[in-house]
Amino acid sequence: MLQEIVPIGVRPSTLSGLSEHMIVGHYETHYGNAVQALNEVRRELAALDAAASPSRLGRLKGEELSLTGSVALHELYFANLGGFRRAGPNSGLGRPDWHEVPEEFAQEIAAGFATTAQWRREFTAMAQSLAGGSGWVALTWSRRHKRFSSQIATDHAQAAIDATPVLVLDMYEHAYVQDFGANAAAYIDTFIRNINWEIVLKRIKAARNDQPLPNEDPSFTTNVPSLTVEVLAKEIANRNGLQIVDARQRDHMLRHPDLMAGATWRDPDQIETWSAELSADQPVAVYCAYGFDVGRNVTKSLIERGFDARFIRGGVSAWYAAGGARALKPTAS
């Protein structure tokens, strides 16, 4: 089974001290490459015949394990980033001081840590031990022992058996070097300041109740028709006359002049003007930057005008993460 790209789990522009450019580049390049590499390995495994050597099978299964871990850890990492200014159903618990945590979190981890200060010191020290190298730090729930503990991993495949991660910190240098250089300590403090505690508490509740972790795809909705970037790629390949609308805000386009190959940029504030230029006989796919509100709202407006419209989950960022083609300049303004 091939792995689909999961839309980035945080609005990058809402973070404090972590630049949008670094976070988006991390998602599109490192997470995207991991998904693509995992799918290549799985295709190779599916094509193996009975004559394949055990060593080749073992190598591929080892690569699959590492890449599966990389994909899952990256998805958890982006989703537990904070956005304390975020409004709506994905809002956090307000911005605590960087050294504070919500009281509910303190109560949840009490069996594993004497105080939240102890947890924070240990988590921070573990992260600092990976500075200049690579790895992950995670707070995990042990289903066997019914308690929380902090875990360190020096690669993507190290994991405690029968444990569920509820908070994940990426300590590979690519996660912070662009903003912080070699100052890993500053990155760690900034990460803690940007934790989305609401997401962490939802994961804790699910883990304690032996339930799957919650769906953290911020672009998931049943109210507006949507499609994944994988489905989009197939429809483009089938040449079904799909009209692709780039509906990012004008200020975003000024900062990011590239767009999906084959798309036309349309100002979302001028939909009454440009919607008349679309063909009513062909389907429309709409995207914004990350698949949050703009693409959905434009899609709803087009549906109200009688168009067969869907929005692209994860926006253009998910398309790039999947290896989708891009153009350097808009085809229309």
C-alpha positions as a Markdown table, in Angstrom:
| # | Residue | x | y | z |
|---|---|---|---|---|
| 1 | Met | 0.0 | 0.0 | 0.0 |
| 2 | Leu | 1.4 | 3.3 | -1.0 |
| 3 | Gln | 1.7 | 6.2 | 1.4 |
| 4 | Glu | -0.2 | 9.4 | 0.7 |
| 5 | Ile | 1.1 | 12.8 | 1.5 |
| 6 | Val | -0.5 | 14.2 | 4.7 |
| 7 | Pro | -1.2 | 18.0 | 4.6 |
| 8 | Ile | 1.0 | 20.0 | 6.9 |
| 9 | Gly | -0.5 | 20.0 | 10.4 |
| 10 | Val | 0.2 | 23.6 | 11.3 |
| 11 | Arg | -0.3 | 27.0 | 9.8 |
| 12 | Pro | 3.4 | 27.9 | 9.4 |
| 13 | Ser | 2.8 | 31.7 | 9.6 |
| 14 | Thr | 1.4 | 31.4 | 13.1 |
| 15 | Leu | 4.5 | 30.1 | 14.7 |
| 16 | Ser | 6.7 | 32.3 | 17.0 |
| 17 | Gly | 10.4 | 32.2 | 16.2 |
| 18 | Leu | 10.2 | 29.4 | 13.6 |
| 19 | Ser | 10.2 | 30.9 | 10.1 |
| 20 | Glu | 7.5 | 29.9 | 7.6 |
| 21 | His | 10.3 | 29.4 | 5.0 |
| 22 | Met | 12.1 | 26.9 | 7.2 |
| 23 | Ile | 9.0 | 25.0 | 8.3 |
| 24 | Val | 7.6 | 24.7 | 4.7 |
| 25 | Gly | 11.0 | 23.7 | 3.3 |
| 26 | His | 11.3 | 21.0 | 5.9 |
| 27 | Tyr | 7.9 | 19.7 | 5.1 |
| 28 | Glu | 8.1 | 19.9 | 1.3 |
| 29 | Thr | 11.7 | 18.6 | 1.0 |
| 30 | His | 12.5 | 16.2 | 3.9 |
| 31 | Tyr | 9.0 | 14.9 | 4.7 |
| 32 | Gly | 8.1 | 14.8 | 1.0 |
| 33 | Asn | 11.3 | 13.0 | 0.1 |
| 34 | Ala | 10.6 | 10.4 | 2.8 |
| 35 | Val | 7.1 | 9.7 | 1.5 |
| 36 | Gln | 8.4 | 9.4 | -2.1 |
| 37 | Ala | 11.3 | 7.1 | -1.1 |
| 38 | Leu | 9.0 | 4.9 | 1.0 |
| 39 | Asn | 6.7 | 4.4 | -1.9 |
| 40 | Glu | 9.6 | 3.5 | -4.2 |
| 41 | Val | 10.7 | 0.8 | -1.7 |
| 42 | Arg | 7.1 | -0.5 | -1.4 |
| 43 | Arg | 6.9 | -0.7 | -5.2 |
| 44 | Glu | 10.1 | -2.7 | -5.3 |
| 45 | Leu | 8.9 | -5.0 | -2.5 |
| 46 | Ala | 5.7 | -5.6 | -4.4 |
| 47 | Ala | 7.6 | -6.5 | -7.5 |
| 48 | Leu | 9.9 | -9.1 | -5.8 |
| 49 | Asp | 9.5 | -12.6 | -6.9 |
| 50 | Ala | 10.1 | -15.9 | -5.1 |
| 51 | Ala | 13.7 | -16.1 | -6.4 |
| 52 | Ala | 14.7 | -12.8 | -4.7 |
| 53 | Ser | 17.6 | -13.3 | -2.3 |
| 54 | Pro | 17.0 | -13.0 | 1.4 |
| 55 | Ser | 19.6 | -10.3 | 1.6 |
| 56 | Arg | 17.8 | -8.1 | -0.9 |
| 57 | Leu | 14.5 | -8.7 | 0.9 |
| 58 | Gly | 16.2 | -7.8 | 4.2 |
| 59 | Arg | 17.7 | -4.6 | 2.9 |
| 60 | Leu | 14.3 | -3.5 | 1.5 |
| 61 | Lys | 12.5 | -4.3 | 4.7 |
| 62 | Gly | 15.1 | -2.4 | 6.7 |
| 63 | Glu | 14.7 | 0.7 | 4.4 |
| 64 | Glu | 10.9 | 0.4 | 4.7 |
| 65 | Leu | 11.1 | 0.4 | 8.5 |
| 66 | Ser | 13.3 | 3.5 | 8.6 |
| 67 | Leu | 11.3 | 5.4 | 6.1 |
| 68 | Thr | 8.0 | 4.5 | 7.7 |
| 69 | Gly | 9.3 | 5.9 | 11.0 |
| 70 | Ser | 10.5 | 9.0 | 9.3 |
| 71 | Val | 7.2 | 9.7 | 7.7 |
| 72 | Ala | 5.2 | 9.1 | 10.9 |
| 73 | Leu | 7.5 | 11.1 | 13.1 |
| 74 | His | 7.5 | 14.1 | 10.7 |
| 75 | Glu | 3.7 | 14.1 | 10.6 |
| 76 | Leu | 3.5 | 14.0 | 14.4 |
| 77 | Tyr | 6.2 | 16.8 | 14.6 |
| 78 | Phe | 4.4 | 19.2 | 12.3 |
| 79 | Ala | 1.0 | 18.6 | 13.9 |
| 80 | Asn | 2.3 | 19.2 | 17.5 |
| 81 | Leu | 3.7 | 22.6 | 16.5 |
| 82 | Gly | 1.8 | 25.3 | 18.1 |
| 83 | Gly | 0.3 | 28.3 | 16.5 |
| 84 | Phe | -0.9 | 29.8 | 19.8 |
| 85 | Arg | -2.5 | 32.6 | 17.8 |
| 86 | Arg | -4.5 | 30.1 | 15.7 |
| 87 | Ala | -8.3 | 30.6 | 15.8 |
| 88 | Gly | -11.0 | 28.0 | 15.3 |
| 89 | Pro | -11.2 | 24.3 | 15.9 |
| 90 | Asn | -7.5 | 23.9 | 15.8 |
| 91 | Ser | -6.7 | 26.5 | 18.4 |
| 92 | Gly | -4.2 | 25.9 | 21.1 |
| 93 | Leu | -4.7 | 26.6 | 24.8 |
| 94 | Gly | -3.4 | 30.1 | 24.7 |
| 95 | Arg | 0.3 | 31.0 | 24.9 |
| 96 | Pro | 1.9 | 30.0 | 28.2 |
| 97 | Asp | 5.2 | 31.3 | 29.1 |
| 98 | Trp | 7.9 | 29.2 | 27.5 |
| 99 | His | 8.6 | 27.4 | 30.7 |
| 100 | Glu | 5.0 | 26.6 | 31.6 |
| 101 | Val | 2.7 | 23.7 | 30.6 |
| 102 | Pro | -1.0 | 23.3 | 31.0 |
| 103 | Glu | -2.2 | 21.9 | 34.3 |
| 104 | Glu | -4.0 | 19.1 | 32.5 |
| 105 | Phe | -0.8 | 18.0 | 30.9 |
| 106 | Ala | 1.0 | 18.1 | 34.3 |
| 107 | Gln | -1.7 | 15.8 | 35.8 |
| 108 | Glu | -1.5 | 13.4 | 32.9 |
| 109 | Ile | 2.2 | 12.8 | 33.2 |
| 110 | Ala | 2.4 | 12.8 | 37.0 |
| 111 | Ala | 2.8 | 9.0 | 37.3 |
| 112 | Gly | 6.0 | 9.2 | 35.2 |
| 113 | Phe | 7.5 | 12.4 | 36.4 |
| 114 | Ala | 7.6 | 14.0 | 39.9 |
| 115 | Thr | 7.0 | 17.4 | 38.4 |
| 116 | Thr | 6.6 | 19.0 | 35.0 |
| 117 | Ala | 9.9 | 20.8 | 35.7 |
| 118 | Gln | 11.6 | 17.4 | 35.9 |
| 119 | Trp | 10.0 | 16.3 | 32.6 |
| 120 | Arg | 11.0 | 19.6 | 30.9 |
| 121 | Arg | 14.6 | 19.4 | 32.1 |
| 122 | Glu | 14.9 | 15.8 | 31.0 |
| 123 | Phe | 13.2 | 16.4 | 27.6 |
| 124 | Thr | 15.4 | 19.4 | 26.9 |
| 125 | Ala | 18.6 | 17.7 | 28.0 |
| 126 | Met | 17.9 | 14.7 | 25.8 |
| 127 | Ala | 17.4 | 17.0 | 22.8 |
| 128 | Gln | 20.6 | 19.0 | 23.6 |
| 129 | Ser | 22.5 | 15.7 | 23.6 |
| 130 | Leu | 21.6 | 15.3 | 19.9 |
| 131 | Ala | 22.8 | 18.8 | 18.9 |
| 132 | Gly | 25.1 | 18.7 | 15.9 |
| 133 | Gly | 24.0 | 15.2 | 15.1 |
| 134 | Ser | 20.6 | 13.7 | 14.3 |
| 135 | Gly | 17.6 | 12.1 | 16.0 |
| 136 | Trp | 14.3 | 12.5 | 17.7 |
| 137 | Val | 13.0 | 13.1 | 21.2 |
| 138 | Ala | 9.5 | 11.9 | 22.1 |
| 139 | Leu | 7.2 | 11.7 | 25.0 |
| 140 | Thr | 5.6 | 8.3 | 24.8 |
| 141 | Trp | 2.8 | 6.4 | 26.5 |
| 142 | Ser | 3.6 | 2.8 | 27.3 |
| 143 | Arg | 0.5 | 0.6 | 26.9 |
| 144 | Arg | 2.2 | -2.2 | 28.8 |
| 145 | His | 3.3 | -0.1 | 31.8 |
| 146 | Lys | 0.5 | 2.5 | 31.7 |
| 147 | Arg | 2.9 | 5.4 | 32.1 |
| 148 | Phe | 4.7 | 8.2 | 30.2 |
| 149 | Ser | 8.4 | 8.4 | 29.6 |
| 150 | Ser | 10.7 | 10.3 | 27.4 |
| 151 | Gln | 12.5 | 8.5 | 24.6 |
| 152 | Ile | 15.6 | 9.4 | 22.5 |
| 153 | Ala | 16.2 | 8.0 | 19.0 |
| 154 | Thr | 19.3 | 8.5 | 16.9 |
| 155 | Asp | 17.6 | 7.4 | 13.8 |
| 156 | His | 14.0 | 6.9 | 12.4 |
| 157 | Ala | 13.8 | 3.3 | 13.3 |
| 158 | Gln | 14.5 | 3.4 | 17.0 |
| 159 | Ala | 11.3 | 3.1 | 19.0 |
| 160 | Ala | 10.1 | 1.8 | 22.3 |
| 161 | Ile | 8.0 | -1.4 | 21.8 |
| 162 | Asp | 4.3 | -1.0 | 22.4 |
| 163 | Ala | 4.6 | 2.8 | 23.0 |
| 164 | Thr | 2.6 | 5.6 | 21.5 |
| 165 | Pro | 4.3 | 9.0 | 20.8 |
| 166 | Val | 2.2 | 12.0 | 22.0 |
| 167 | Leu | 4.9 | 14.7 | 21.6 |
| 168 | Val | 7.7 | 14.7 | 19.1 |
| 169 | Leu | 10.8 | 16.9 | 18.5 |
| 170 | Asp | 12.9 | 16.6 | 15.4 |
| 171 | Met | 16.6 | 17.1 | 16.2 |
| 172 | Tyr | 18.0 | 16.5 | 12.7 |
| 173 | Glu | 20.0 | 19.6 | 11.8 |
| 174 | His | 17.7 | 20.3 | 8.8 |
| 175 | Ala | 14.9 | 21.0 | 11.2 |
| 176 | Tyr | 16.6 | 24.1 | 12.7 |
| 177 | Val | 19.9 | 25.1 | 11.0 |
| 178 | Gln | 18.3 | 27.6 | 8.6 |
| 179 | Asp | 16.9 | 29.7 | 11.4 |
| 180 | Phe | 19.3 | 28.9 | 14.3 |
| 181 | Gly | 22.6 | 27.8 | 12.8 |
| 182 | Ala | 24.4 | 25.6 | 15.3 |
| 183 | Asn | 22.4 | 27.1 | 18.2 |
| 184 | Ala | 20.3 | 24.0 | 19.0 |
| 185 | Ala | 19.5 | 25.2 | 22.5 |
| 186 | Ala | 17.7 | 28.2 | 21.1 |
| 187 | Tyr | 15.7 | 25.9 | 18.7 |
| 188 | Ile | 14.7 | 23.6 | 21.5 |
| 189 | Asp | 13.4 | 26.5 | 23.7 |
| 190 | Thr | 11.5 | 27.9 | 20.7 |
| 191 | Phe | 10.0 | 24.5 | 20.0 |
| 192 | Ile | 8.7 | 24.2 | 23.6 |
| 193 | Arg | 7.2 | 27.7 | 23.2 |
| 194 | Asn | 5.4 | 26.6 | 20.1 |
| 195 | Ile | 3.9 | 23.3 | 21.3 |
| 196 | Asn | 0.2 | 22.9 | 20.5 |
| 197 | Trp | -0.9 | 21.5 | 23.8 |
| 198 | Glu | -4.4 | 20.9 | 22.6 |
| 199 | Ile | -3.1 | 18.4 | 20.1 |
| 200 | Val | -0.9 | 16.8 | 22.7 |
| 201 | Leu | -3.8 | 16.4 | 25.1 |
| 202 | Lys | -5.9 | 14.8 | 22.4 |
| 203 | Arg | -3.2 | 12.3 | 21.7 |
| 204 | Ile | -2.8 | 11.5 | 25.4 |
| 205 | Lys | -6.6 | 10.9 | 25.7 |
| 206 | Ala | -6.5 | 8.6 | 22.7 |
| 207 | Ala | -3.4 | 6.7 | 23.9 |
| 208 | Arg | -4.8 | 6.2 | 27.4 |
| 209 | Asn | -8.0 | 4.8 | 25.9 |
| 210 | Asp | -6.2 | 2.4 | 23.5 |
| 211 | Gln | -7.6 | 4.4 | 20.5 |
| 212 | Pro | -5.9 | 5.5 | 17.3 |
| 213 | Leu | -4.3 | 8.9 | 17.4 |
| 214 | Pro | -6.7 | 11.6 | 16.2 |
| 215 | Asn | -6.9 | 12.7 | 12.6 |
| 216 | Glu | -4.7 | 15.8 | 12.5 |
| 217 | Asp | -5.2 | 16.7 | 8.8 |
| 218 | Pro | -6.3 | 20.3 | 9.1 |
| 219 | Ser | -7.8 | 20.3 | 5.6 |
| 220 | Phe | -10.0 | 17.3 | 6.2 |
| 221 | Thr | -13.7 | 18.1 | 5.9 |
| 222 | Thr | -16.9 | 16.5 | 4.8 |
| 223 | Asn | -18.7 | 19.8 | 4.1 |
| 224 | Val | -16.8 | 20.7 | 0.9 |
| 225 | Pro | -15.7 | 18.3 | -1.9 |
| 226 | Ser | -12.0 | 17.7 | -2.0 |
| 227 | Leu | -9.3 | 15.6 | -3.5 |
| 228 | Thr | -5.8 | 14.5 | -2.5 |
| 229 | Val | -2.7 | 15.4 | -4.5 |
| 230 | Glu | -2.4 | 11.8 | -5.5 |
| 231 | Val | -5.8 | 11.8 | -7.1 |
| 232 | Leu | -5.1 | 15.2 | -8.7 |
| 233 | Ala | -2.0 | 13.8 | -10.3 |
| 234 | Lys | -4.0 | 10.9 | -11.8 |
| 235 | Glu | -6.7 | 13.3 | -13.2 |
| 236 | Ile | -4.1 | 15.5 | -14.8 |
| 237 | Ala | -2.5 | 12.5 | -16.4 |
| 238 | Asn | -5.8 | 11.4 | -17.7 |
| 239 | Arg | -6.2 | 14.8 | -19.4 |
| 240 | Asn | -9.9 | 15.2 | -18.4 |
| 241 | Gly | -9.9 | 18.9 | -19.0 |
| 242 | Leu | -9.5 | 19.8 | -15.3 |
| 243 | Gln | -9.3 | 23.5 | -14.7 |
| 244 | Ile | -6.8 | 24.2 | -11.9 |
| 245 | Val | -7.2 | 27.5 | -9.9 |
| 246 | Asp | -4.4 | 28.8 | -7.7 |
| 247 | Ala | -6.4 | 30.8 | -5.1 |
| 248 | Arg | -3.7 | 32.0 | -2.8 |
| 249 | Gln | -3.9 | 35.5 | -1.4 |
| 250 | Arg | -2.2 | 38.2 | -3.5 |
| 251 | Asp | 0.3 | 38.9 | -0.7 |
| 252 | His | 1.3 | 35.2 | -0.6 |
| 253 | Met | 1.8 | 35.2 | -4.4 |
| 254 | Leu | 4.0 | 38.3 | -4.2 |
| 255 | Arg | 6.3 | 36.4 | -1.8 |
| 256 | His | 6.0 | 33.0 | -3.6 |
| 257 | Pro | 5.7 | 33.6 | -7.3 |
| 258 | Asp | 5.9 | 29.9 | -8.2 |
| 259 | Leu | 2.7 | 27.9 | -8.7 |
| 260 | Met | 1.6 | 24.4 | -9.7 |
| 261 | Ala | 2.3 | 23.7 | -13.4 |
| 262 | Gly | -0.8 | 24.1 | -15.4 |
| 263 | Ala | -2.6 | 26.3 | -12.9 |
| 264 | Thr | -3.9 | 29.8 | -13.3 |
| 265 | Trp | -3.7 | 32.2 | -10.4 |
| 266 | Arg | -6.9 | 33.9 | -9.5 |
| 267 | Asp | -7.4 | 36.6 | -6.8 |
| 268 | Pro | -9.7 | 35.0 | -4.2 |
| 269 | Asp | -11.2 | 38.4 | -3.5 |
| 270 | Gln | -12.2 | 38.8 | -7.1 |
| 271 | Ile | -14.1 | 35.6 | -7.6 |
| 272 | Glu | -17.2 | 37.3 | -9.1 |
| 273 | Thr | -15.1 | 38.7 | -11.9 |
| 274 | Trp | -13.0 | 35.7 | -12.9 |
| 275 | Ser | -15.5 | 32.9 | -12.3 |
| 276 | Ala | -17.3 | 33.9 | -15.5 |
| 277 | Glu | -14.1 | 33.0 | -17.4 |
| 278 | Leu | -14.2 | 29.4 | -16.3 |
| 279 | Ser | -15.8 | 26.7 | -18.4 |
| 280 | Ala | -19.0 | 25.4 | -16.8 |
| 281 | Asp | -18.6 | 22.1 | -18.6 |
| 282 | Gln | -15.3 | 21.1 | -17.1 |
| 283 | Pro | -14.4 | 20.3 | -13.5 |
| 284 | Val | -12.4 | 22.7 | -11.3 |
| 285 | Ala | -9.7 | 22.0 | -8.7 |
| 286 | Val | -8.9 | 24.9 | -6.3 |
| 287 | Tyr | -5.9 | 25.2 | -4.1 |
| 288 | Cys | -4.4 | 27.7 | -1.6 |
| 289 | Ala | -1.1 | 27.5 | 0.2 |
| 290 | Tyr | -1.7 | 24.8 | 2.8 |
| 291 | Gly | -5.3 | 23.6 | 2.4 |
| 292 | Phe | -6.8 | 25.6 | 5.2 |
| 293 | Asp | -9.6 | 28.2 | 4.7 |
| 294 | Val | -9.0 | 30.0 | 1.4 |
| 295 | Gly | -9.1 | 27.1 | -1.0 |
| 296 | Arg | -12.2 | 25.7 | 0.7 |
| 297 | Asn | -14.0 | 29.1 | 0.7 |
| 298 | Val | -13.3 | 29.7 | -3.0 |
| 299 | Thr | -14.5 | 26.1 | -3.8 |
| 300 | Lys | -17.8 | 26.7 | -1.9 |
| 301 | Ser | -18.3 | 29.9 | -3.8 |
| 302 | Leu | -17.7 | 28.2 | -7.1 |
| 303 | Ile | -20.1 | 25.3 | -6.2 |
| 304 | Glu | -22.8 | 27.9 | -5.4 |
| 305 | Arg | -22.3 | 29.3 | -8.9 |
| 306 | Gly | -22.9 | 25.9 | -10.4 |
| 307 | Phe | -19.4 | 24.6 | -11.0 |
| 308 | Asp | -18.2 | 21.1 | -10.3 |
| 309 | Ala | -15.5 | 22.2 | -8.0 |
| 310 | Arg | -13.2 | 20.5 | -5.4 |
| 311 | Phe | -10.4 | 21.9 | -3.2 |
| 312 | Ile | -7.0 | 20.3 | -3.1 |
| 313 | Arg | -6.2 | 19.0 | 0.4 |
| 314 | Gly | -2.9 | 20.3 | 1.7 |
| 315 | Gly | -2.7 | 23.0 | -1.0 |
| 316 | Val | 0.2 | 23.6 | -3.2 |
| 317 | Ser | 2.6 | 22.7 | -0.4 |
| 318 | Ala | 1.4 | 19.1 | -0.4 |
| 319 | Trp | 1.7 | 19.0 | -4.2 |
| 320 | Tyr | 5.3 | 20.1 | -4.0 |
| 321 | Ala | 5.9 | 17.5 | -1.2 |
| 322 | Ala | 4.6 | 14.8 | -3.5 |
| 323 | Gly | 7.1 | 15.8 | -6.2 |
| 324 | Gly | 4.5 | 17.6 | -8.3 |
| 325 | Ala | 5.6 | 19.9 | -11.1 |
| 326 | Arg | 5.8 | 23.6 | -10.6 |
| 327 | Ala | 6.0 | 26.7 | -12.8 |
| 328 | Leu | 8.1 | 29.8 | -11.9 |
| 329 | Lys | 5.5 | 32.4 | -13.0 |
| 330 | Pro | 1.8 | 32.6 | -13.0 |
| 331 | Thr | 0.1 | 31.9 | -16.4 |
| 332 | Ala | -2.3 | 34.7 | -15.7 |
| 333 | Ser | -2.9 | 37.5 | -13.3 |
